[in-house]
Amino acid sequence: MHRKLTITQHVGPAGGWGSAKSLANILLRTGVPFGGSLLLTHQNKTDGFACVSCAWAKPARPHPFEYCENGAKATAWEITSARCTPAFFAAHTLAELRTWSDHDLEAQGRLTEPLRWDAATDTYVPVSWEAAFQAIGADLRQRDPAQVVFYASGRASLEASYMYALFARMYGTNNLPDSSNMCHESTSVALPESIGVPVGTVTLEDFAQADCFFFFGQNVGSNSPRMLHDLQDASRRAVPIITFNPLRERGLERFVNPQSPIEMLSDTSTRISSQYHQVKAGGDIAAIFGICKALIAADDDAAAAGAQRVLDHAFLAEHTHGFEAFAAEARAQTWPALENRSGISRTAMEAAAAVYARSDRVIGIYGMGLTQHRAGVAAVQMVVNLLLLRGNIGKVGAGVCPVRGHSNVQGQRTVGITEKPELAPLDRLAEQYGFQPPREKGLNTVEACEAILDGKVQAFIGLGGNFVRAIPEREAMEDAWERLGLTVQIATKLNRSHLVHGGVSYLLPCLGRIEIDAQATGKQVVSIEDSTSCVHRSRGMREPASPHLLSEIRIVAELAKATLAPNPRVDWDGWTGDYSLIRDAIEATYPDRFHDFNRRFGQPGGFHRPIAARDRIWNTPTGRANFVVPKTTHEDADMPEDRRDVLRMMTLRSNDQFNTTIYGYDDRFRGIHGSRMVVLMNRNDMDRLGLDEGVDATIVAAADDRERRMSGFRVVQYDIPDGCIGTYYPEANALIPLWHHAERSKVPAAKSVPVRVFRSA
């Protein structure tokens, strides 16, 4: 059934009164208007708690209110007064709950007791913690570890993530997929080849020193709004911010700081982007190639005229490899081809190049608009190529900045959550804990899905997240999920994944990060790593939602104890009682990254772990930073260019959600209210295909011969490039083929899916 859809024109900036009103609304809806407001004053503070939403950097000298609209929503959503008790599950079968929306499921509030699925009644029923742990452990002991998946979302602390990875490896598997497999794995593959590290090179302090920013495929207003403070400061210094994005996102246009009384009262907004280029979905490689082509041509002209060179040839000679091959490829590109592939004009690319050539310290920022393409790895490497031309990696105020999503998604990789054995210190773990870690490659997210479909995975353990809702090929995956022998979900709230059960299923409720975590030695603190590789302390400050909740660390420890043979070198109980002992263990495993861990992580601003490329140390096979020539300017080569009826679908997030968590049905910045089942279309495409504003539409995947279709979308005219459409994530995931992923990284290519759209019958 359709929800009532209202379309308005949002003329206001990001932030401002709209943000304040939205925050007040969710505090009221979650029943925490006063307590929530007080708690927010401690968010992202040294002695407070780290935001459970995005992973943007946390300053050493925070603002009085160091949170954004979405971060505040995440806090209110977690500390809600609503409770999802056994009585609720007794009243609703899982079959019924599967008909509910994502928003309505999570709106039931915090889970309060451990639960087991009862096949006879198709409901969750209470189970004791001890019975749950013993039953799960007994089940796992009977299974082939190669057929068990240990998934981790991006919210678990460094301590819990370290223990979880150790548990999986002591059990005998490297099947440790995580949420970064679905977003920034393209970064993790691309950057080591280019600059020898798998993460970005900038710090928060670099933002104050930069004299130019390039933005690619990242919606700061919805996905990392606290970054707008730094961009606003840059704009006031007349620093150019050059944006490449298919949609004109309000957060990249104008911003009013809702924490500034002067701005709020005067309604004075700050310009964010100085240039805004609406590339086609998948047009970034071509656009960056055009900028590089213009820069190299200008440098060639300067050399011929005996003038000052445009490129940093001293840096190129000393620190890079492959420049000549890349320059030759850039020179060979033709402007008509680049214009066609990028969707923007030659003059636009030359304008961006001209500003870049006048800038000394440039930061390249990107998000999933680059990583979630078939050529997502190459797109990331093109950003690096652009920065290398003028030596903009390894100096103050410059570098590459991938914007991570979930609050500790980067950190969990740092402490061992990875399916790739070469990225984990297996020899050190063997020596430290006296066991032989598995050496076989594990399953990433796409591979785990393939194995589930093929019947090669029999058990799934989920440390947070909403796996079934987040992945592609949703209908086939939900059908296959019920063939799993065991599913275990560790969570704070009910979501869709908990309703798609295996033969035996457990739902284990845990403490949230914002809640007081009292253990044997007193109240505990945990640590997280932000997008700039800075490690921070986080202290829970709210009474737990239920006396029956256990911490993630306790749950992981109890599962490990119930499953594994005793190991005198692993004191699961000691770690559970005193989290500082886990940090000592992390330091012993990763001494270069975490030396003096317990002292340093509590200092204002935390501590940065060493990133070699920041110091122009290139841990690559060539010993230099590498220019990597992309094989093609097609970011999605399977997109048929000769079919005018086939459009590029990109999935989007609203400003009223974070990942799969839906806070409400309004997308204020895009003027869409009351429904998420919409398809954003260019007027030209609507006219060509005979689709009027507001009509019901069906979308059919056109990537292969398999039938994938979804109905119930409402057509909305929008400022989006010709040939491209926008739908919301995760609603449209059923249209994405599992095989439609980035080459080598296997990130689902959700930003350019071939589809056809037609009027519903």
N, C-alpha and C positions, 0 to 999 in steps of 0.2 A: 504494500500500500504506500502511495506517495505521501510524504510529509509536505506540508504547505511550503512552497518555494517562493521567496521574495527576492527580487533583484533590485539593488539600489546602486547609485554611483557614489562611491566613497571618495570624497574630495579632501579629507583631512590627511595629515601626515601620519607616519608611524609614531607610536608613543602618544603623548598628549592625553587629553581627556578621555579619548576612546580606550586607551590602555587602563587608565584609572577606573573607569566604569566597568570594564571587563573584569578587573581584579576584584572589585567590590562585589560584583555579581557572583563570582565563583566562591568567594568566602562565605556569602550568604547561602548559596546552594549546598555547600558542603557542611554547613552548620558550625563554622568556626570563625565568625566575623571578628571577634575580639582577640581570642587566643591566637588565631592565625596571624593577625596583624602584628602582635607582639613577637611572635616567633620569627617572622620575616626579618626583623631587625638583626637577627643573628645569622642570616643566610650568607654563605660565602665569606664569613669573618674568621679570623685566625682561631678564636676560641669558640666558634660556632660550628655549624654543619655545612657541608658542601652540598650544593644544589643537586637534586636527584634527576634533573633534566639534562641540559646540554653540558658539554665538556669545555666550554670556553674558559679562558684563563681567569684566575682569581688574583687581583692585585694585592701587593703587600700593604698598600695604604688604600683600603677600600672606601667607596662612597658611603655616606650614612646609610643608604638603602642599596646594598649591593645585590640587587636582584632585578630581573626583568619580568614582564607580564607572564611569559610562559613559565619561567622558573617559579614564580609565585603560584601559578596555577598548579604546577606539579607538587608543590608543598601542600597546598590546600587539598589537593586530590588524595595525598597520602595521609594527612592528619584528619580527614573527614570524621564527623561524628557518627556516620552510618556504619552499621556492622552487618556482615554477611555470615549469619550463624547457621548451625545445623538445622534450626527450624526452617530457615529459608529453603535449604536443599530438600528437606522432607516434603515441602509443599510443591516442588517443581522437579519434574524429570529432566534429565539432560537433553532428551529429544525436544522437549518444549523450550528449554533455554537456548538451544541452537537457533531458534527462530527469533531471538531477541537481538537487538543491535549491540554493537561494541560498546557504545556509550552507556546503554542501559544496564549492561552486565557489570561494568566497573562501578557504576553509580550505586550499586548495592552496598558498597563500602568494604571495609577491611575484613578479610577472612580471620576467623577467631580460633579455630580448632583444627587439628589434623583430620583428614577425611579419606575414606576409601570408597571407590565406586562399587555399588552393589548391583550385580547384573539382574537379579530377580525383580528389583523395583526400578532400575535405571535411575537411581539417585545416589548422591554422595551421602555416606553415613559416617558418624564419628568413629574414630579409632584411636587407641592410645598411642603416644609417641613410641613407647617401647615395642608395642606390637607391630607398628608400621616399620620401624627400623629393622627388626628381626626378620620380618617377612620379605622386605626388599633385599636385605643382605643375603638371605637364603636363596632367593630367586637369582640374584646376580652370580652367586657362587656356582650355580648350575649352568650358566651360559658361557658361550664362547666370547671372550672379550672383544674380538674383532667384530661382533655383531651387536655391540652396545655403543650408543652414542651419548657423550657427555656434552651437552650444549650449554653455553653461557651467554647471557645477555650482557649488556654493557654497564650494569648498575652495581654489580658485586664489587666489594672493596678489594684492594690489593691483597689483603690478608686472606679473604675467602677465596679469591681467584687462585692464589698460590696453593692453598690446601686442596682445592678442587682439581687442579692440574696434577698435583702429586697423587691424589687419590686415583685418578684415571690411569696414570702411568703405573702405579703400583698394582692396580687391577690388571693391567696388561694391554692397554690400548692408547693410541694417539688420536683416537676419534674425539677431537676437541674442537668442533666447529663453534663459531661465535658470531655475534651480530656484525662484526666488521667484515665477515665474509659477504655480507649483503650490502656493504656501503663502501668502505675504504680499503678493501683488499687490493684494488687496483693501485692505490698509493703504495701499499706494502710490497708490491711486485715492481712497480715503476721506479721508485726512488732509489732502492739499493743499486739498480743497474746504472742510474744516472749519477748519483752522488754518494753512494755507499752507505746510506742510512735509510731505514724504512719509515721515518717520520719527518715532520716539518723541521725547519731550521730556525724559525723566528721565535723570539720571546715577546712577552707583552711590552717590555721596554722598547723593543724595536719600533713599535707603532708610533711612539712619540718622536722617533728620529727619522722616520721615512719621509721622503719628499714626493712619493707617488705610489698609488695602489692600483693594481689590476685585479679585477674581480671576475671570476668565471664560474657560472652555474651554482651560485650559493645565495640563498634567500636569507639574508641576515635578519630581516625584520621578524620572521617567524621561527627561524632555526637557531639563531645565536644573538638575540637582541642586545645583550650586554656589550657586544662588540660595537654597537652604535655609539656608545660613549667615546670610544677611541676614534671612530670615524668622524664623529662630530668635532672633536678636538682638531683632527687633521684638516677638516674642511674649513674651520675657522682660521687655520694657518695658511689657507689658500693652497692646500695640497690637492693636486688633481686625483680624482678617484674615477677610474675608467672601468665601466661595467659591460660585460657581455652576458646576456641572459635572454632567453626567448620571451619571457613575460616581463612587463614593467612592474616590478615589485615595489610597493610603497616604501618599504624600509631602505631600499637603495635609491630612493628619490629624495624624500624629505623626512625630517625627524624633529619632534619636540620632546625634550627630556622631561618625563613626568615627575622627576625628582627635583626639578628646578622651579621654584615658585614664580620667578620672573618670567620664564618661558611659558609656564602654564597660564599665567594671568594675561600676558601680552599676546599669547597664541603666535609667537614668533618661531617659525620653523627654520631648521638648518638644511641647506642643500647638501646632499650626500654625493651623488654621482655628478661629476663634471661632464662626462661623456657617457651616453647610455646607448648601447648597440644591441638591437634585438636580433640575435643570430637565430637561425633555424635550430631546432632540436638536432643535436649531432653536428652542428656547424663550427664547433670551437677549433678543431685542428686546422681547418681551412682558414679561419679568421686569424689564428696565431701565425700560421704560415705567411699570411699576407702581411702582418706586422713585421715579421722577420725579413721577408723579401724587401719591404720598403727600407728597413734599417740597413740591410746589406747593400742595397743599391745606393743609399746615401753615403755609406762608407766607401764604396767603390768610387763614387764621384769625388769624394773628399781626397782620396788617394791620388786620383788622376789630376786634381787641381793643386795638389801639394798643401791642402788645408788640414785642419785638425780632424783626426779620425773620429768616427761616430762610435765604433765598437772599441771595447777595452782589449787591445791586442796584447798588452803585457800580460793581462790575466789569461787570455786565451792561450798564449804560448806557454805560460808556466803551469797552468792548472787544468787545462782541458785536453780532451782527445776527440777527434772526429769532426772538428769544426769545418774543415775544407769540404768534406763530403756533404755535411749539412748545408753549407752555404751554396754548394753547387746545386743541390736539390731545390733550395729556395729560389735561386735564380731561374731554374727551369720551370717553375710553376707559372702558369698563365693567369692573368688577372680575371678573364671571363670565367675560367674554371673555379677560381677561388671565390669569386662573387656568387656563382651559382651554388657552390657547396655550402658556403657560410650563410648566405642569405642577406649579407650586408654589402655595401658598395666599396669599391677601391678607395674612394676618398675617405670613407670611415676608417678603413684599416690604416691608411696613410696618416690620418689625423692622430690616431692612437700611437703610431710609431713616432710621430714628431714630438709628442709630449714625452714619451719614453726616452727619446734621444736627449732631451734637455734635463733629464732627472738623473741624480747621482745615486739615490738609495731607494730602490723599488722593492715592494713586497707583492708577490703574486699569491692571491687567495683563491681557493677553489673549494667546491663541494661536490655533491653527488651528481650535479648537472654535468660533470666531466667523467666521474668514475663509473657511472651506470650506463655505459654504452659498450657495444661490441669491441670498439677500439679504445676502451677507457684507459688502459695502460698507456697507450700511445698518446692520448690526450694529456695525461699527467706529465709525460716526458716532454711534450711540446711546451708546457708552462716552464719547465726547467730549462729547455733550450733557449727560450726567450730571455730568461733571467741570466743565463750564462753569457749571452752576447755582450753584456756590459758589466760583467763581474758582480752580479747582484745576489750572490750566495757566499756566505762566509764573511760578511762585513756588517757593521752596526747599521740598523735601520733598513735592512734588506733581507730577502730570503723567500723561501717557499713556505706557504701556510695552508696546509689542508685543514679544513674545519671539521673536526670529528663531531659525531652525534652524541650518543649516550655518555653519561657523565664519567665513566671509567673504562670506556671501550678500548682506549689506547693502553691504559694501564694494565688491564688484564693480560694483554699480549706481552707486556714487559716482564710479567712474572710467570709466564709459561703456558698461557692458554693459546695453543696453536696446534694445528694438525700436522705441521711440518717438523719432523724430528730434528732437522738441521738448525732450526731456530731455537731449540731448547738445549740447555747445558746438560745433556744426558750423562756425560762422563762424570761431571761434578755431582749430579744427583745420585748416581750409582755409588760414588765414594761417600757422600754425605749420609745416605740412608741405607746402604748395604743391600741394594737390590739391583736387578738388571732391567733397566727401562726398555720398553719395546723400541725397536729401531725402524719398524715399517711405517711408511707414511699413513696418516690417518685420513679420515673423511672431512672435507670442508662442508659447508652448508648445502651446496648444490649436489655434491657427491653423496651426502647423507640422504637427501631427498631421492636421488636416483636409486640408492640402495634400498630404501624403504619401499619404493615402487616395485623393485625387483624381488622383494622378500628376503634381502640379504641382511637387513637390520631387524633385530627382534626386540630390542629394548631401547628406551629413550629416557634420559635423565635431563631435566631442564632446570638450570640455575637461573630463574627469572625469565622474563621475556614472554612473547606471545608467538611462538615459532610458527604454528600452523597458519596463523593469520598473516604473518609477515612474508612468507615465501611465495614464489610463483606457483603456477599450476595447481591452484588451491583445490579445485573440485577433485582432481585425481588424487591429490595428497590426502585429503580428508577420507576418501574411500579406502586408501591403503593404510591409513593410520590405525584403523580398527583391527588390522591384522597383526599389529605389534603385540607381543606377549606381555610387555610391561611398560607402563609410562609413569613417570614420577615428575611432578611439577612443584618446584619451590617458588612461592609467590606471596605477594602481599594482598592482591585483589583478584577477583574472578575475571577471567577473560576467555575468549573463544577457544583457545588451545586446551583449556581444562575440560571442555565439553566434548572434545573428540578423543575418546578414550581408547586405550588398548584393552587386551583381555583382562589384565589386572592393572588398576590405576589408583595412584595416590596423589592427593593434593595436600602439600605440606606448607602451612602458613608461617611466614618468618617476620621478624622485626623489620621495620623500615629503617633506613639510615638516620632519619630524623628522631627516632625513638631512643630513649635511654637504654643502654645495653649493659646491664649489671651482671657480672660473672663472679667467680669465686674470689678474685682479688679486688673487686670493686667495679666501678663504672669504667667501661672501656672506650677507647677511641680507635678509629680506623683511618686508613689512608686511601687517597685516590690520586690519579695522574690526569692533568688537564691536557688540552690540545697542544700546548707548547712544551710538553715533556717536563712539566713542573709538578712535583709531588706535594700534596697538602694533607693536613690532618682534618678529620671530621669528627665532631662530638655530638652524639644524640642528646636532645634536650626536651623531648616530649615523653610523657608516660606512655608505655606500650598500650596498643589498642585492645589487648586481651592478655590476661595472666598466663594463657596457654601458649603464647608465641615463643619460639626459640630463634636465636640469631642464625643467620646463614652459616656462620662459622661452626656453631654447635651442630647444626643439621648435617653439614658436610662431614664433620668429625664422627658423628654417630653412625652415619651411613658407611664411612670407611671402616670403623671398628666392627660393624656388623658384617661387613663383606670380606675384609682382608684378614690374613693371618697376623697375629701380634708381631710387631717389629719393635724391639727395644730402642731403636734409634728414632722412632717417631712417637712423640708423646702427645697423642691427640687430646687427651684430657688436660694436660698442662697447657697446651695451646689454647684450648677453649676457655680455661680459667684466666689466662693472662695473654692478651694479644701482643704485648711487647715481645713475647717469646717467638711469636710467628715472624715478627719483623727482624728479630735476630737471625732466624732461619733464612729469611729472604736475603739478608745481608750476606750470610755465609754462602748462599748459592750464587749471588750476583754482587760480589764485593766491589767491582768497579762502578756499578750503578747506584748501590745503596749503602756505601760506607757510612758509618755513624748514623744509621737510619733513625733510631729512636730519638736521638737528640735533634737532628736537623729538620724532621718533617713538621715539627711544631713551631718553627720560627716563622715570623710574619712573611708571607709570600711563599712559604715552603722552600723547596730546593729543586734546582734543575738537575736532571740527570745528564751526564755528558753526551753530547751529540757531535761526533767527530767533524761533520761537514761544517758546523758553525766555526770551526777553527781551520777550515780549508785543509782538512785531512780527509783524503778520499779513499775509503776502504772498498775500492773497486778493483777488478782484475788488472786494469791499466794503471792503477795508482793515481788516476786523475778523474775529474768530473767529465762525464761522457755526453757528447751530443748523440742523440739517438734519432735516426731518420725514420719517420713512420712509413709503413709500407704503402699507405694510401691516405688520402684526405677524407675518405669515407669513414665516418665513425661507426656507421652501421651498414656494412657492405651488403647485407641481405635485404635491405630496403629497396624494393623495386622502383626505380626512377622513371620507368616508362608507363606506370599505372597511375593515372590521375585519380582513380577511385580509391587508391590506397593512401592513407594518411599516417603520419607519425604520432603515435600516442605517447605522451609523457605523463607519468604519475606525479602528483603534487601533494603537498601538505598544506593544511589551512593554518591560520594563526590561532585556531582553537583546538589544536592537537599537538602531541609530541610522539613521533613514531606511530605505533598502533594505538596509543591512548587517545581517545576522542573526548575532549572536555565539553564540547557542545557542537551545535549544528550551524554555527555562524562563522563565516570567513569575512571578517569585517573589512580587511584591506581590499578584497576582491568584490565586495558588495553582494555576496551571496549569503542568504539567510534562510534557515529552516530545513535545508537538505544538503546532503553530500553527494547524492546521485545525480550529478550534472556532467555534461560534456562541454567544455569551453571550445568554441570554434570561431575561426575567422569568417567574417561576413561573406567573403568571396567563395569560400568552401561551402558555406550554407546555401548560397544561391546556386552554385554548380550542382549540388546534390539534392536540391529541392527540399531543404530543411528549414522550417521557420522557427523563430524564437519561441521557446517554450514547448515544442512538440516532444513527444516521447520518442526516444531513439534506441536502437539496438546497435551494439558494437560487436563486430566479429573479427577475431584475430586472423591476419592474413600472412602469417610468417611461414606456415606450412599447410599441409592438407588436413590436419587434425581439426575437428570441430571444437572451437572455443567461442562461446558467445555469451553476452550478458545483455539483458534488457532492463528497462526501468530508468534509463538516463534521461534527463531533461536537457534539451539543447539551449545553451546560453551563448549569445554573441559576445566575443571578447577580443581584446587587443592581443592577438597571438599570430605568429607568422603564418602565411599561406602554407597549406599542406600539413600543419601541425594541429593537434588537439590536446587538451588537458583534461585529465580525470583525477579523482582523488585516490590516494593510497591510504589504506590497503584495499579499499573496496574493489578496485579494478584489477587486482593481482591475478584473478582467475584467467585473465586474457593473456598473461605473459607465459610463453612456453618455458619450460625448465631449461631447455638447451639454449635459449636466447640469453646468453651471458657474455661477459667480457672475456676476450681471449686471454688465456693464461691465468687471470685472477679469478675467473668464474663468478664475478659479481653479476647478479641479475641485471640485464640491460633494460631497466624499467623506464629510461628516459627517451627511448625511441623504438616503440613497438609497432610493427606494421599492422594496421587495422583498416576495416571498412566500417562506415557509419551509414545507417539508413533508417528511415522512418519505421517505427514499430507498427506491426499489423494491427 
